[in-house]
Amino acid sequence: MAEEVTEPKILDKKMNEAFDWSKDTIPVRDAVWNYFMENNNHDTEKSLTEMKPYVDGQDDAKVKDFVEKNIKK
């Protein structure tokens, strides 16, 4: 039987719920998407490719680490 892959729960939390330093109320998923879009000249296809590892089985710790290193202001 194949193992079911589930999305990290942190992606569905609001930024201010997942990170005590954030005041943003957008979902973490949207913040990560916006980061990729802003950093690749708004190339949707490239953003989909870059976002894929964060929705395909990475655990919450890896998503949190990415946000802390790249999105935290």
N, C-alpha and C positions, 0 to 999 in steps of 0.2 A: 504494500500500500504506500502511495506517495505521501511524503510529508507535506503538510499544508504550510504555505508561507503566509505569514501575517504581517501587516504593516506595523511599524513601530507606533506605539500608542502616543509617543511624544509629538508626532506629526499632527495629531488631531487636537492637541491642547493649544490654548491661546499662549502667545509668547509670554505674557505676564504671569501665567499660571505655571509655565515650565521653567522660567528663569526669573529669579528674584530681582535681577538688575533691569529687567525690561518693563516698560510701561505700555508697550504695544498690545492691542487686543486682537490682532490678526492671528490666525492659526500659524503654528510653526511651519507647516507645509507651505503656506503662502510666503512667509518670510524667506524660506530657502529658495523657492521659485523666483521671487523677486530679486534675490541676490544673484542668481545665475543670469537672469534676463538683463540686469543692469551691468553685469560684467562680461557679457558676450555680444554686445551691440544689439540686444533684443532679438536674437536669433532663436525662434521657438524650437526648431528641430534640435539645435545644439543644447538648449536648456532641457529638453526632454531626455536627451542622452545623459546629461550631467546629473539630472535629478533621479534617474532610474535607480542607481545604487542605494539611494536613501529611502526608496519606497519598496524595494525588492529584497527584503530580508535583513537589512542592517538593523542592528539592535539600537535601542534608545540611547545607549551610551555613546555610540558612534555618531548618531545624529546630534546629540547634545554637544559632543566634542567639536563637530564641524561648526555648529552655530556659535559656540564660545570663541573659536578661533577666527571666524570669518564675519560674523554679523554683529557681535557685541561691540557696542560703541563706547 
